[in-house]
Each structure stands twice: as C-alpha cells, then as structure tokens.
Amino acid sequence: MMMDYLSIFLSYKQGRRNGTPVGLKFLVGFFIFLLLFRPIVWVLKVTGIFSLLQWIGLINEKGYFDFVSLFILLVCLFILAGVLSVVGTVLFGISSFLIGRSNK
C-alpha cells in the first residue's frame, strides 16, 4: 500500500517537473476510490458475491479478476441462449401444430 502512495507521489512530482501536473480531478477520484474500495470489497465478501465469482472461476487463485474466464462464460451464455431459442421455437411449432390439428 505504501508503494502505491510513493509511486503516485513520484509520478506527481515528475509530472510537475515536465510541465504536466496531475489534475485535481484525478487526485480527488483517487482518494474517493481509497475511501470506497474497502467497503466495496467488504460488501462483496459479506453477501457471498466474491465467493460466487471464485466458484464460477471469474476470480483466480491469486484473487485477480480473470477476463478470459469472463469471455468464455459470456460465449457459453450466448450459446445457451441460442440453443434455448431453437428449442423454444421447435416446441412452439409442435404445440401450434397439435392445437391446429385438434381444432379441425
């Protein structure tokens, strides 16, 4: 954590030396992030969302978010939606056929 503060301070000093100071919006946003980061992680842990993301595989064993797993999960969800759409269309067609035959 101290290294993060140190790197931000050094980049701020280097930016001032080069004539491109770090904007006030960035500094305010960074401090708001620091204030809100721990409560967000706490809420994720307490509600079980964090463990659900680990169980699904979106958070790896080191605790980092895995974008490759997210991509694979989204592709699988799109395939599942397509299969369910096709199955629904076939079942709707069969149902319409049977209802049409019984009405004659």
N, C-alpha and C positions, 0 to 999 in steps of 0.2 A: 504494500500500500504506500509506503514511504517513497518507493522508487517511482510510483505514478506521479506523486506530488513533485518530486525532483525533476522528472522528465518534462512535466508541464511547465515548471518554473524555468528550466533551462531553455525550452522552446520559446517561452515568452521573452526571455532575455535576448535570445538570438534574433527573434522577430523584431524586437525594438532596435537592435543593432543594425539590421538590414533595412529598416525603414518600413516594415510591415508589422505593426503591433497586433497582438491578438485582440479581437474585438470584445467589447463588453458583453455582447450577447452570448458569445462562447463561454466566457468565464461564469456568467450567471447561469447558463444552461448546465455547465459542468457541476457547479455547486448544488443546483437543484437535483441533478442526477445522483450526486453523492448522498443527498438527503433522502431521496426516494428509493435508492437501489436496495438497501437492506429491507425496508418494509415490503417491497415487491417480492423479494426472494422469500421472506417470511410467510407472506400470504400464499405463495406457490407451494411452500413446504407444508403449511398447516392444512390447506384444502386438499392436498393429495395430488394436485396437478403435476408437481415436479416428479413424484414417483410414477404417475401415469405416463409422463413423457419419457422417463427412463425405461419403463416397461415396454412401451411402443418401440423404443430404440432411437428416439429423436435426441436424447442426451446420452453421450457415450460414457465410458467408464471413468474418464478424466473430468467429467462434469461440463463438457463443452457441447454446444448445440451442433448437431450433425445435419448439415444441409443436404448431403447426399441421401441420407435416410428420409428426409422430408420429401425430396424429389421422388424417390421410389414409392413412398406412401401415397403421394398425390397421383402418380401414374396408376397405382393399383386401385385407388378410389375411382379414377376416371374409367378404368376397365370394368370395375364392378358396376358403375352407373350404366355403362353401355350394355353389359350383359343383362342387368335388370330391366333395362328399357326394351331390349329384344324379347326377353321372356314375357314381359308385360304385354307387349304388342301381340305375341303369339297367343297368349291366354285370352286376351280381349277378342281376338279374331275367332278363336274357338267358341268362346261364350256367345258372341254375336251370331255365329253360325247355328249353334244349338238353339238359341232363343228364336231365331228366324225359322228354323225347322219346326219348332213346337208351335208357332203361331199359325202355321198353314193348315 
